[in-house]
């Protein structure tokens, strides 16, 4: 994890958003891109897609609070909705899709050293 991600300070970000909203937005986008880049490669495409959805919600919302509520609903849906994280955590383990070959087990009689 980068130092910038480790030292995420709410008050500093709040002050930046009030004093220089354009610079805040650039920093916010850079931080999100950095966080996605640090994720495993096989998850990055999905994270980019999720971030795109969040940005569209923010853009379409009439107020910041409306955007916050929409994003919160999305998070709950991803967690508790159909096929969400919660159902994956509570689901029984899947059986492997691989068909394993069958074999006959042969029983051998043990030879004693004396005979």
ABEGO torsion letter per residue (X at the ends): XBAAAAABBAAAAAAAAAABAAAAAAAAAAAAAAAAAABBAAAAAAAAAAAAAAAAAAAABABAAAAAAAAAAAAAAAAABBGBAAAAAABBBBBBABBBBBBBBBBBBBBBAAX
